Amino acid sequence: MKPMIAVLITAVMTLAGCNTIQGMGQDIQKAGGAIERAGSK
């Protein structure tokens, strides 16, 4: 029973973190663009 509860808690936390992960991906993309622009100067 305890492993099932742990799996459910992990699934809920993963689904709740999707927005955060998406935001982090956008930040990384913006940082990559800034590095690219700096390298082209």
N, C-alpha and C positions, 0 to 999 in steps of 0.2 A: 504493500500500500504506500509506503513512504517513497519508493522510487517513482511511482506514478504521480504523486504530488510534486516531486521535484521536477519531473518532466513538464507538468502543467505550468508550474511557476516559470520555468525557463521559456516555455512557448509564449506565455503572456508577456514576459519582459522583452522577448525578441520582437514580438509584434508591436509593442508599445515603443520600442526604440527605432522603428523604421523611419519615422520622421527625422530623428536625430541623425541616423546614418545617411539619409538622403541629404540633409543639410551639410553634413561633414563632407560628403562627396562633392557638393557644389563648392565648398570652401577650397577643397583640394584642386578642383578644376580651375578656380579663379587664381590660386597661387601658381599653378602651372602656366596659366596665361601670362601672369606677371613675369615669371622667369623667362618665358619665351620672348616677350617684348624686350626685356632687359638684354637678352642675348643677341637680339637683332640690331641693337644700337651700335 
